[in-house]
Every structure is written in C-alpha cells, then in structure tokens.
Amino acid sequence: MDPLNSPNPQMVVEVNYKLRNRWINLKRHREREIHQLLGGLTYLIFVIPNPHLIRALLEFWDLVRMVFKFVDFYLAPTIEEISGFIDLPYHECEMMVPYKPSSREFLKSLGMNSNPTLPSLDLGWVHFNFLYSRFGREDSYHSSRDEFECSVEEWETYCLNAFAIALLGSLVFPKIRGRINTSLGYVVRDLA
C-alpha cells in the first residue's frame, strides 16, 4: 500500500521509499548534521509499523483529552519521556507554537522564490513529492534552478531542512495523501 494514499492519515503503514532513499544518500555526507538536527527521529525510517498494534492502541485513544484512556486510568506520555524514547536531549524551554506561514515565508525558508502555482501553500500544506522533486535528488537543484534564490552550496543546507520537514510530516505528524504541514518549517528552524 502506498503510504501517501493510506486510508487513515494518522497511521503510517509504510515508510515512503523516496524518504528512505534520500536518508541513505544524505547519510553518506551529512549524517552528523542530520543527527544534530533530528536526533534519534531518523531511526523512524527503519521502523516497521505494526498496524494491528496501532489499531489496538487507537481503540484506547481519547480524542477529547488527547490521552490513552484505559478502564481506570489515563496515560499521557510527557515530552520528557518521549525525548528519552527517541534519544533527543530534553531541555526545559518555552514551548514552540508553530503558526501557518505564508507561502512566501515557507518557500523563502527553503531558499526558494515565490511559486504562484502552489495554492496548497496558502492552505498550510505542501505535498511530499514537491519537496522530494526540489530537494530529494542530487540533480534537483539544477533541474529546478529557476525556482531557487540561493547558490548550490546553500541549497545543500536547505536539503537538510527539507528532509527534516519531510520526515516529520511523513512519520511524526502525517496528514492525508502525502500532505505536509508547512508549520513544520518553523519547527525545523527552531530545532536547528
């Protein structure tokens, strides 16, 4: 089943092969930088989801309280506990509250020019395939050169951010049919 067309957008049933291939290519040259940016989240690429377990857990999920509700108790993992599970350092700091960036702000954060053919940006999302076609292949910069306002050297840094946005949008905060929330651009910027 294609994860971009999963019938349940909150359940990742398979890691997108493009994301996995991009990680393998980036890992050759930029593994340390990616690990500094995302910590253990990159290991999610190699997790094989168990849809039966996920479906069983969803039976206990309380959408109103945003916790797992069992017969006589609630379970809500804290950010500190989750950071321990995924090997990210936990620092008590102000909460990041992402907001929906304008299409221009989102594209500029990736070194790109404005793109009037992407109305989805005004709705707060970008498709995974858009990010992959501009940042996922080694020839992406040259094949889409007129869309960038940065040099190829700067583009390589933007590739890390685009990968982080794609990973978070595909595996941590999935939306329906490959849509990635543009607010994740601010989350990635604050992680850097």
Biotite code that builds the C-alpha atoms (Angstrom):
import biotite.structure as struc

atoms = struc.array([
    struc.Atom([0.000, 0.000, 0.000], chain_id="A", res_id=1, res_name="MET", atom_name="CA", element="C"),
    struc.Atom([1.277, 3.443, -0.888], chain_id="A", res_id=2, res_name="ASP", atom_name="CA", element="C"),
    struc.Atom([1.742, 5.392, 2.376], chain_id="A", res_id=3, res_name="PRO", atom_name="CA", element="C"),
    struc.Atom([0.907, 8.638, 0.599], chain_id="A", res_id=4, res_name="LEU", atom_name="CA", element="C"),
    struc.Atom([-2.574, 7.271, -0.133], chain_id="A", res_id=5, res_name="ASN", atom_name="CA", element="C"),
    struc.Atom([-3.157, 5.488, 3.175], chain_id="A", res_id=6, res_name="SER", atom_name="CA", element="C"),
    struc.Atom([-6.860, 5.424, 4.061], chain_id="A", res_id=7, res_name="PRO", atom_name="CA", element="C"),
    struc.Atom([-6.041, 6.505, 7.628], chain_id="A", res_id=8, res_name="ASN", atom_name="CA", element="C"),
    struc.Atom([-3.779, 9.592, 7.561], chain_id="A", res_id=9, res_name="PRO", atom_name="CA", element="C"),
    struc.Atom([-2.818, 9.177, 11.217], chain_id="A", res_id=10, res_name="GLN", atom_name="CA", element="C"),
    struc.Atom([-1.434, 5.670, 10.681], chain_id="A", res_id=11, res_name="MET", atom_name="CA", element="C"),
    struc.Atom([1.874, 5.252, 8.888], chain_id="A", res_id=12, res_name="VAL", atom_name="CA", element="C"),
    struc.Atom([1.725, 1.784, 7.394], chain_id="A", res_id=13, res_name="VAL", atom_name="CA", element="C"),
    struc.Atom([4.932, 2.015, 5.396], chain_id="A", res_id=14, res_name="GLU", atom_name="CA", element="C"),
    struc.Atom([7.827, 4.436, 5.117], chain_id="A", res_id=15, res_name="VAL", atom_name="CA", element="C"),
    struc.Atom([7.920, 6.181, 1.759], chain_id="A", res_id=16, res_name="ASN", atom_name="CA", element="C"),
    struc.Atom([10.760, 4.688, -0.280], chain_id="A", res_id=17, res_name="TYR", atom_name="CA", element="C"),
    struc.Atom([11.762, 8.170, -1.517], chain_id="A", res_id=18, res_name="LYS", atom_name="CA", element="C"),
    struc.Atom([12.271, 9.327, 2.073], chain_id="A", res_id=19, res_name="LEU", atom_name="CA", element="C"),
    struc.Atom([14.311, 6.219, 2.875], chain_id="A", res_id=20, res_name="ARG", atom_name="CA", element="C"),
    struc.Atom([16.469, 6.637, -0.260], chain_id="A", res_id=21, res_name="ASN", atom_name="CA", element="C"),
    struc.Atom([17.022, 10.312, 0.495], chain_id="A", res_id=22, res_name="ARG", atom_name="CA", element="C"),
    struc.Atom([18.179, 9.415, 4.010], chain_id="A", res_id=23, res_name="TRP", atom_name="CA", element="C"),
    struc.Atom([20.649, 6.890, 2.619], chain_id="A", res_id=24, res_name="ILE", atom_name="CA", element="C"),
    struc.Atom([22.062, 9.481, 0.190], chain_id="A", res_id=25, res_name="ASN", atom_name="CA", element="C"),
    struc.Atom([22.243, 12.256, 2.802], chain_id="A", res_id=26, res_name="LEU", atom_name="CA", element="C"),
    struc.Atom([23.752, 9.922, 5.374], chain_id="A", res_id=27, res_name="LYS", atom_name="CA", element="C"),
    struc.Atom([26.861, 9.452, 3.228], chain_id="A", res_id=28, res_name="ARG", atom_name="CA", element="C"),
    struc.Atom([27.867, 13.103, 3.505], chain_id="A", res_id=29, res_name="HIS", atom_name="CA", element="C"),
    struc.Atom([25.812, 14.795, 6.211], chain_id="A", res_id=30, res_name="ARG", atom_name="CA", element="C"),
    struc.Atom([24.961, 12.170, 8.859], chain_id="A", res_id=31, res_name="GLU", atom_name="CA", element="C"),
    struc.Atom([26.368, 14.188, 11.754], chain_id="A", res_id=32, res_name="ARG", atom_name="CA", element="C"),
    struc.Atom([24.434, 17.338, 10.814], chain_id="A", res_id=33, res_name="GLU", atom_name="CA", element="C"),
    struc.Atom([21.183, 15.428, 10.379], chain_id="A", res_id=34, res_name="ILE", atom_name="CA", element="C"),
    struc.Atom([21.650, 13.667, 13.703], chain_id="A", res_id=35, res_name="HIS", atom_name="CA", element="C"),
    struc.Atom([22.266, 17.026, 15.396], chain_id="A", res_id=36, res_name="GLN", atom_name="CA", element="C"),
    struc.Atom([19.062, 18.370, 13.838], chain_id="A", res_id=37, res_name="LEU", atom_name="CA", element="C"),
    struc.Atom([16.759, 15.386, 14.355], chain_id="A", res_id=38, res_name="LEU", atom_name="CA", element="C"),
    struc.Atom([18.464, 13.162, 16.911], chain_id="A", res_id=39, res_name="GLY", atom_name="CA", element="C"),
    struc.Atom([17.013, 9.679, 17.040], chain_id="A", res_id=40, res_name="GLY", atom_name="CA", element="C"),
    struc.Atom([13.987, 10.599, 14.917], chain_id="A", res_id=41, res_name="LEU", atom_name="CA", element="C"),
    struc.Atom([15.907, 9.422, 11.847], chain_id="A", res_id=42, res_name="THR", atom_name="CA", element="C"),
    struc.Atom([15.611, 5.856, 13.155], chain_id="A", res_id=43, res_name="TYR", atom_name="CA", element="C"),
    struc.Atom([11.874, 6.041, 12.452], chain_id="A", res_id=44, res_name="LEU", atom_name="CA", element="C"),
    struc.Atom([12.739, 5.490, 8.803], chain_id="A", res_id=45, res_name="ILE", atom_name="CA", element="C"),
    struc.Atom([13.680, 1.889, 9.587], chain_id="A", res_id=46, res_name="PHE", atom_name="CA", element="C"),
    struc.Atom([10.830, 1.053, 11.948], chain_id="A", res_id=47, res_name="VAL", atom_name="CA", element="C"),
    struc.Atom([8.401, -1.447, 10.519], chain_id="A", res_id=48, res_name="ILE", atom_name="CA", element="C"),
    struc.Atom([4.991, -0.350, 11.791], chain_id="A", res_id=49, res_name="PRO", atom_name="CA", element="C"),
    struc.Atom([2.699, -2.953, 13.287], chain_id="A", res_id=50, res_name="ASN", atom_name="CA", element="C"),
    struc.Atom([-0.759, -1.891, 12.054], chain_id="A", res_id=51, res_name="PRO", atom_name="CA", element="C"),
    struc.Atom([-2.511, -4.388, 14.351], chain_id="A", res_id=52, res_name="HIS", atom_name="CA", element="C"),
    struc.Atom([-0.864, -2.898, 17.437], chain_id="A", res_id=53, res_name="LEU", atom_name="CA", element="C"),
    struc.Atom([-1.581, 0.635, 16.252], chain_id="A", res_id=54, res_name="ILE", atom_name="CA", element="C"),
    struc.Atom([-5.243, -0.207, 15.626], chain_id="A", res_id=55, res_name="ARG", atom_name="CA", element="C"),
    struc.Atom([-5.459, -1.781, 19.104], chain_id="A", res_id=56, res_name="ALA", atom_name="CA", element="C"),
    struc.Atom([-3.950, 1.335, 20.718], chain_id="A", res_id=57, res_name="LEU", atom_name="CA", element="C"),
    struc.Atom([-6.277, 3.617, 18.765], chain_id="A", res_id=58, res_name="LEU", atom_name="CA", element="C"),
    struc.Atom([-9.202, 1.896, 20.487], chain_id="A", res_id=59, res_name="GLU", atom_name="CA", element="C"),
    struc.Atom([-7.952, 3.461, 23.742], chain_id="A", res_id=60, res_name="PHE", atom_name="CA", element="C"),
    struc.Atom([-7.185, 6.937, 22.360], chain_id="A", res_id=61, res_name="TRP", atom_name="CA", element="C"),
    struc.Atom([-9.380, 9.697, 23.793], chain_id="A", res_id=62, res_name="ASP", atom_name="CA", element="C"),
    struc.Atom([-9.656, 12.434, 21.155], chain_id="A", res_id=63, res_name="LEU", atom_name="CA", element="C"),
    struc.Atom([-11.128, 14.936, 23.602], chain_id="A", res_id=64, res_name="VAL", atom_name="CA", element="C"),
    struc.Atom([-8.411, 14.687, 26.263], chain_id="A", res_id=65, res_name="ARG", atom_name="CA", element="C"),
    struc.Atom([-5.629, 13.597, 23.854], chain_id="A", res_id=66, res_name="MET", atom_name="CA", element="C"),
    struc.Atom([-4.570, 10.720, 26.134], chain_id="A", res_id=67, res_name="VAL", atom_name="CA", element="C"),
    struc.Atom([-4.831, 6.957, 26.215], chain_id="A", res_id=68, res_name="PHE", atom_name="CA", element="C"),
    struc.Atom([-7.855, 6.060, 28.334], chain_id="A", res_id=69, res_name="LYS", atom_name="CA", element="C"),
    struc.Atom([-7.969, 2.654, 29.983], chain_id="A", res_id=70, res_name="PHE", atom_name="CA", element="C"),
    struc.Atom([-10.606, 1.273, 32.345], chain_id="A", res_id=71, res_name="VAL", atom_name="CA", element="C"),
    struc.Atom([-9.428, 3.023, 35.498], chain_id="A", res_id=72, res_name="ASP", atom_name="CA", element="C"),
    struc.Atom([-6.600, 5.349, 34.449], chain_id="A", res_id=73, res_name="PHE", atom_name="CA", element="C"),
    struc.Atom([-5.294, 7.725, 31.781], chain_id="A", res_id=74, res_name="TYR", atom_name="CA", element="C"),
    struc.Atom([-1.875, 7.536, 30.178], chain_id="A", res_id=75, res_name="LEU", atom_name="CA", element="C"),
    struc.Atom([-0.287, 10.616, 28.636], chain_id="A", res_id=76, res_name="ALA", atom_name="CA", element="C"),
    struc.Atom([3.411, 10.348, 27.785], chain_id="A", res_id=77, res_name="PRO", atom_name="CA", element="C"),
    struc.Atom([5.259, 13.564, 28.589], chain_id="A", res_id=78, res_name="THR", atom_name="CA", element="C"),
    struc.Atom([7.603, 15.361, 26.236], chain_id="A", res_id=79, res_name="ILE", atom_name="CA", element="C"),
    struc.Atom([10.446, 14.400, 28.565], chain_id="A", res_id=80, res_name="GLU", atom_name="CA", element="C"),
    struc.Atom([9.551, 10.687, 28.290], chain_id="A", res_id=81, res_name="GLU", atom_name="CA", element="C"),
    struc.Atom([9.173, 10.860, 24.521], chain_id="A", res_id=82, res_name="ILE", atom_name="CA", element="C"),
    struc.Atom([12.545, 12.617, 24.173], chain_id="A", res_id=83, res_name="SER", atom_name="CA", element="C"),
    struc.Atom([14.096, 9.717, 26.101], chain_id="A", res_id=84, res_name="GLY", atom_name="CA", element="C"),
    struc.Atom([12.461, 7.164, 23.802], chain_id="A", res_id=85, res_name="PHE", atom_name="CA", element="C"),
    struc.Atom([13.781, 8.830, 20.652], chain_id="A", res_id=86, res_name="ILE", atom_name="CA", element="C"),
    struc.Atom([17.185, 9.867, 22.023], chain_id="A", res_id=87, res_name="ASP", atom_name="CA", element="C"),
    struc.Atom([16.715, 13.617, 21.782], chain_id="A", res_id=88, res_name="LEU", atom_name="CA", element="C"),
    struc.Atom([18.051, 15.850, 24.539], chain_id="A", res_id=89, res_name="PRO", atom_name="CA", element="C"),
    struc.Atom([15.316, 17.337, 26.697], chain_id="A", res_id=90, res_name="TYR", atom_name="CA", element="C"),
    struc.Atom([15.750, 20.944, 27.759], chain_id="A", res_id=91, res_name="HIS", atom_name="CA", element="C"),
    struc.Atom([13.083, 22.736, 29.680], chain_id="A", res_id=92, res_name="GLU", atom_name="CA", element="C"),
    struc.Atom([12.312, 25.680, 27.490], chain_id="A", res_id=93, res_name="CYS", atom_name="CA", element="C"),
    struc.Atom([9.406, 27.599, 26.107], chain_id="A", res_id=94, res_name="GLU", atom_name="CA", element="C"),
    struc.Atom([7.005, 25.603, 24.012], chain_id="A", res_id=95, res_name="MET", atom_name="CA", element="C"),
    struc.Atom([7.244, 26.090, 20.268], chain_id="A", res_id=96, res_name="MET", atom_name="CA", element="C"),
    struc.Atom([3.901, 27.201, 18.943], chain_id="A", res_id=97, res_name="VAL", atom_name="CA", element="C"),
    struc.Atom([4.037, 26.930, 15.189], chain_id="A", res_id=98, res_name="PRO", atom_name="CA", element="C"),
    struc.Atom([1.762, 29.027, 13.088], chain_id="A", res_id=99, res_name="TYR", atom_name="CA", element="C"),
    struc.Atom([0.857, 28.725, 9.443], chain_id="A", res_id=100, res_name="LYS", atom_name="CA", element="C"),
    struc.Atom([3.491, 30.624, 7.460], chain_id="A", res_id=101, res_name="PRO", atom_name="CA", element="C"),
    struc.Atom([2.588, 32.444, 4.282], chain_id="A", res_id=102, res_name="SER", atom_name="CA", element="C"),
    struc.Atom([3.534, 30.678, 1.065], chain_id="A", res_id=103, res_name="SER", atom_name="CA", element="C"),
    struc.Atom([6.335, 33.211, 0.545], chain_id="A", res_id=104, res_name="ARG", atom_name="CA", element="C"),
    struc.Atom([7.730, 32.666, 4.065], chain_id="A", res_id=105, res_name="GLU", atom_name="CA", element="C"),
    struc.Atom([7.718, 28.890, 3.670], chain_id="A", res_id=106, res_name="PHE", atom_name="CA", element="C"),
    struc.Atom([9.451, 28.941, 0.283], chain_id="A", res_id=107, res_name="LEU", atom_name="CA", element="C"),
    struc.Atom([11.977, 31.552, 1.434], chain_id="A", res_id=108, res_name="LYS", atom_name="CA", element="C"),
    struc.Atom([12.850, 29.346, 4.432], chain_id="A", res_id=109, res_name="SER", atom_name="CA", element="C"),
    struc.Atom([13.938, 26.747, 1.862], chain_id="A", res_id=110, res_name="LEU", atom_name="CA", element="C"),
    struc.Atom([15.836, 29.187, -0.360], chain_id="A", res_id=111, res_name="GLY", atom_name="CA", element="C"),
    struc.Atom([13.112, 29.279, -2.992], chain_id="A", res_id=112, res_name="MET", atom_name="CA", element="C"),
    struc.Atom([11.379, 32.006, -4.967], chain_id="A", res_id=113, res_name="ASN", atom_name="CA", element="C"),
    struc.Atom([7.650, 32.555, -4.755], chain_id="A", res_id=114, res_name="SER", atom_name="CA", element="C"),
    struc.Atom([5.618, 29.937, -6.633], chain_id="A", res_id=115, res_name="ASN", atom_name="CA", element="C"),
    struc.Atom([2.110, 31.050, -7.623], chain_id="A", res_id=116, res_name="PRO", atom_name="CA", element="C"),
    struc.Atom([1.287, 27.574, -8.960], chain_id="A", res_id=117, res_name="THR", atom_name="CA", element="C"),
    struc.Atom([1.173, 26.121, -5.422], chain_id="A", res_id=118, res_name="LEU", atom_name="CA", element="C"),
    struc.Atom([-2.191, 27.152, -3.935], chain_id="A", res_id=119, res_name="PRO", atom_name="CA", element="C"),
    struc.Atom([-1.775, 24.417, -1.318], chain_id="A", res_id=120, res_name="SER", atom_name="CA", element="C"),
    struc.Atom([0.782, 26.589, 0.489], chain_id="A", res_id=121, res_name="LEU", atom_name="CA", element="C"),
    struc.Atom([-1.918, 29.128, 1.256], chain_id="A", res_id=122, res_name="ASP", atom_name="CA", element="C"),
    struc.Atom([-3.913, 26.279, 2.800], chain_id="A", res_id=123, res_name="LEU", atom_name="CA", element="C"),
    struc.Atom([-0.964, 25.373, 5.053], chain_id="A", res_id=124, res_name="GLY", atom_name="CA", element="C"),
    struc.Atom([0.430, 22.296, 3.322], chain_id="A", res_id=125, res_name="TRP", atom_name="CA", element="C"),
    struc.Atom([2.866, 21.183, 0.660], chain_id="A", res_id=126, res_name="VAL", atom_name="CA", element="C"),
    struc.Atom([2.976, 17.771, -0.992], chain_id="A", res_id=127, res_name="HIS", atom_name="CA", element="C"),
    struc.Atom([5.820, 15.376, -0.163], chain_id="A", res_id=128, res_name="PHE", atom_name="CA", element="C"),
    struc.Atom([6.550, 14.963, -3.891], chain_id="A", res_id=129, res_name="ASN", atom_name="CA", element="C"),
    struc.Atom([7.118, 18.721, -4.259], chain_id="A", res_id=130, res_name="PHE", atom_name="CA", element="C"),
    struc.Atom([9.794, 18.648, -1.551], chain_id="A", res_id=131, res_name="LEU", atom_name="CA", element="C"),
    struc.Atom([11.323, 15.498, -2.993], chain_id="A", res_id=132, res_name="TYR", atom_name="CA", element="C"),
    struc.Atom([11.464, 16.869, -6.542], chain_id="A", res_id=133, res_name="SER", atom_name="CA", element="C"),
    struc.Atom([13.232, 20.068, -5.345], chain_id="A", res_id=134, res_name="ARG", atom_name="CA", element="C"),
    struc.Atom([15.473, 18.588, -2.628], chain_id="A", res_id=135, res_name="PHE", atom_name="CA", element="C"),
    struc.Atom([15.404, 14.803, -2.873], chain_id="A", res_id=136, res_name="GLY", atom_name="CA", element="C"),
    struc.Atom([17.752, 14.034, -5.719], chain_id="A", res_id=137, res_name="ARG", atom_name="CA", element="C"),
    struc.Atom([21.295, 15.152, -6.301], chain_id="A", res_id=138, res_name="GLU", atom_name="CA", element="C"),
    struc.Atom([20.278, 16.839, -9.576], chain_id="A", res_id=139, res_name="ASP", atom_name="CA", element="C"),
    struc.Atom([17.216, 18.585, -8.067], chain_id="A", res_id=140, res_name="SER", atom_name="CA", element="C"),
    struc.Atom([18.917, 21.969, -7.803], chain_id="A", res_id=141, res_name="TYR", atom_name="CA", element="C"),
    struc.Atom([19.964, 22.010, -11.452], chain_id="A", res_id=142, res_name="HIS", atom_name="CA", element="C"),
    struc.Atom([16.652, 20.695, -12.779], chain_id="A", res_id=143, res_name="SER", atom_name="CA", element="C"),
    struc.Atom([14.694, 23.338, -10.800], chain_id="A", res_id=144, res_name="SER", atom_name="CA", element="C"),
    struc.Atom([17.334, 26.086, -10.781], chain_id="A", res_id=145, res_name="ARG", atom_name="CA", element="C"),
    struc.Atom([14.941, 28.901, -11.744], chain_id="A", res_id=146, res_name="ASP", atom_name="CA", element="C"),
    struc.Atom([12.886, 28.228, -8.582], chain_id="A", res_id=147, res_name="GLU", atom_name="CA", element="C"),
    struc.Atom([15.784, 28.904, -6.204], chain_id="A", res_id=148, res_name="PHE", atom_name="CA", element="C"),
    struc.Atom([17.216, 32.178, -4.951], chain_id="A", res_id=149, res_name="GLU", atom_name="CA", element="C"),
    struc.Atom([20.251, 30.519, -3.412], chain_id="A", res_id=150, res_name="CYS", atom_name="CA", element="C"),
    struc.Atom([23.541, 29.024, -4.520], chain_id="A", res_id=151, res_name="SER", atom_name="CA", element="C"),
    struc.Atom([24.070, 25.285, -4.857], chain_id="A", res_id=152, res_name="VAL", atom_name="CA", element="C"),
    struc.Atom([26.134, 25.331, -1.636], chain_id="A", res_id=153, res_name="GLU", atom_name="CA", element="C"),
    struc.Atom([23.282, 26.999, 0.279], chain_id="A", res_id=154, res_name="GLU", atom_name="CA", element="C"),
    struc.Atom([20.834, 24.561, -1.352], chain_id="A", res_id=155, res_name="TRP", atom_name="CA", element="C"),
    struc.Atom([22.715, 21.656, 0.218], chain_id="A", res_id=156, res_name="GLU", atom_name="CA", element="C"),
    struc.Atom([21.948, 23.084, 3.661], chain_id="A", res_id=157, res_name="THR", atom_name="CA", element="C"),
    struc.Atom([18.320, 23.659, 2.687], chain_id="A", res_id=158, res_name="TYR", atom_name="CA", element="C"),
    struc.Atom([18.217, 19.977, 1.678], chain_id="A", res_id=159, res_name="CYS", atom_name="CA", element="C"),
    struc.Atom([18.736, 19.008, 5.322], chain_id="A", res_id=160, res_name="LEU", atom_name="CA", element="C"),
    struc.Atom([15.843, 21.208, 6.393], chain_id="A", res_id=161, res_name="ASN", atom_name="CA", element="C"),
    struc.Atom([13.603, 19.896, 3.609], chain_id="A", res_id=162, res_name="ALA", atom_name="CA", element="C"),
    struc.Atom([14.478, 16.329, 4.623], chain_id="A", res_id=163, res_name="PHE", atom_name="CA", element="C"),
    struc.Atom([13.635, 17.119, 8.262], chain_id="A", res_id=164, res_name="ALA", atom_name="CA", element="C"),
    struc.Atom([10.304, 18.678, 7.229], chain_id="A", res_id=165, res_name="ILE", atom_name="CA", element="C"),
    struc.Atom([9.518, 15.651, 5.028], chain_id="A", res_id=166, res_name="ALA", atom_name="CA", element="C"),
    struc.Atom([10.444, 13.187, 7.788], chain_id="A", res_id=167, res_name="LEU", atom_name="CA", element="C"),
    struc.Atom([8.385, 14.968, 10.441], chain_id="A", res_id=168, res_name="LEU", atom_name="CA", element="C"),
    struc.Atom([5.477, 15.457, 8.048], chain_id="A", res_id=169, res_name="GLY", atom_name="CA", element="C"),
    struc.Atom([5.505, 11.852, 6.862], chain_id="A", res_id=170, res_name="SER", atom_name="CA", element="C"),
    struc.Atom([6.278, 9.890, 10.023], chain_id="A", res_id=171, res_name="LEU", atom_name="CA", element="C"),
    struc.Atom([5.580, 12.034, 13.091], chain_id="A", res_id=172, res_name="VAL", atom_name="CA", element="C"),
    struc.Atom([2.726, 14.337, 12.013], chain_id="A", res_id=173, res_name="PHE", atom_name="CA", element="C"),
    struc.Atom([1.235, 12.616, 8.954], chain_id="A", res_id=174, res_name="PRO", atom_name="CA", element="C"),
    struc.Atom([-1.603, 14.178, 7.006], chain_id="A", res_id=175, res_name="LYS", atom_name="CA", element="C"),
    struc.Atom([-3.706, 12.634, 4.292], chain_id="A", res_id=176, res_name="ILE", atom_name="CA", element="C"),
    struc.Atom([-2.220, 11.718, 0.879], chain_id="A", res_id=177, res_name="ARG", atom_name="CA", element="C"),
    struc.Atom([1.335, 12.985, 1.309], chain_id="A", res_id=178, res_name="GLY", atom_name="CA", element="C"),
    struc.Atom([0.430, 16.458, 2.502], chain_id="A", res_id=179, res_name="ARG", atom_name="CA", element="C"),
    struc.Atom([2.974, 18.032, 4.834], chain_id="A", res_id=180, res_name="ILE", atom_name="CA", element="C"),
    struc.Atom([2.071, 20.853, 7.179], chain_id="A", res_id=181, res_name="ASN", atom_name="CA", element="C"),
    struc.Atom([4.081, 23.964, 6.312], chain_id="A", res_id=182, res_name="THR", atom_name="CA", element="C"),
    struc.Atom([4.252, 24.915, 10.012], chain_id="A", res_id=183, res_name="SER", atom_name="CA", element="C"),
    struc.Atom([6.851, 22.170, 10.343], chain_id="A", res_id=184, res_name="LEU", atom_name="CA", element="C"),
    struc.Atom([9.272, 24.550, 8.621], chain_id="A", res_id=185, res_name="GLY", atom_name="CA", element="C"),
    struc.Atom([9.269, 26.655, 11.797], chain_id="A", res_id=186, res_name="TYR", atom_name="CA", element="C"),
    struc.Atom([9.658, 23.605, 13.989], chain_id="A", res_id=187, res_name="VAL", atom_name="CA", element="C"),
    struc.Atom([12.734, 22.543, 11.986], chain_id="A", res_id=188, res_name="VAL", atom_name="CA", element="C"),
    struc.Atom([14.130, 26.079, 12.085], chain_id="A", res_id=189, res_name="ARG", atom_name="CA", element="C"),
    struc.Atom([13.759, 26.133, 15.873], chain_id="A", res_id=190, res_name="ASP", atom_name="CA", element="C"),
    struc.Atom([15.455, 22.720, 16.161], chain_id="A", res_id=191, res_name="LEU", atom_name="CA", element="C"),
    struc.Atom([18.499, 23.928, 14.232], chain_id="A", res_id=192, res_name="ALA", atom_name="CA", element="C"),
])
